[in-house]
Each structure stands twice: as structure tokens, then as C-alpha cells.
Amino acid sequence: MSSVAVTMCVCRRVPFTHLLSRARAAGWGLDELIAATGCGAGCGLCRPYLRRMLATGETEFHELLYESADGC
């Protein structure tokens, strides 16, 4: 069985490691990160990963994350 490894915004092809360093340097939250980079604004599949990345500092995920209808 292969494991999942989610490490980037697929639409923009930007690694989470790059996004995390930019967000920390600029003091961005999720909305600012999306506005500045476009990541999370396309298909939206990376939004739950971006949210967790900002909260925990994780940049590699080995599970599939989903957002609820209310965006949380």
C-alpha cells in the first residue's frame, strides 16, 4: 500500500515549505496567504492543508484533509 504525501498547492505548484516561510516572514493568516500567493484560491483542495500548516508548522501531510461546508 502506498502512502499519501501532500506537499504543495497543486494548482500553483508551490511547495508548502515555501508558503510557510513566506507566511511566517510576513505574518500572514490564511486569507492573506491566499490573497498574496493565489494558493487555495483555485480548486481549494489545499485550503485545509494551508490551514493546518499555519497552525502547526507542518509542511508534509500523510492523510487526506477536507474542509466542511462552512470552511473549517
Residue pairs with C-beta under 8 A, 6 or more apart in sequence:
3 62
4 61
4 62
4 63
4 64
5 60
5 61
5 62
6 46
6 49
6 60
6 61
6 62
6 64
6 65
7 15
7 16
7 17
7 59
7 60
7 61
8 14
8 15
8 16
8 46
9 16
9 19
9 37
9 39
9 40
9 42
9 46
9 50
10 43
10 45
10 46
11 38
11 39
11 42
11 43
11 46
12 37
12 38
12 39
12 42
14 37
14 39
15 59
16 49
16 50
16 53
16 58
16 59
16 60
17 59
19 33
19 37
19 39
19 50
19 53
20 53
20 54
20 57
20 59
22 28
22 33
22 36
22 37
23 32
23 33
23 53
23 54
26 32
26 36
28 36
28 54
29 54
30 40
30 47
30 50
30 51
30 54
33 39
33 40
33 50
33 54
34 40
34 41
34 47
34 50
35 41
39 46
39 50
40 46
40 47
40 50
44 67
47 67
47 71
48 65
48 66
48 67
49 61
49 65
51 67
52 58
52 61
52 65
53 59
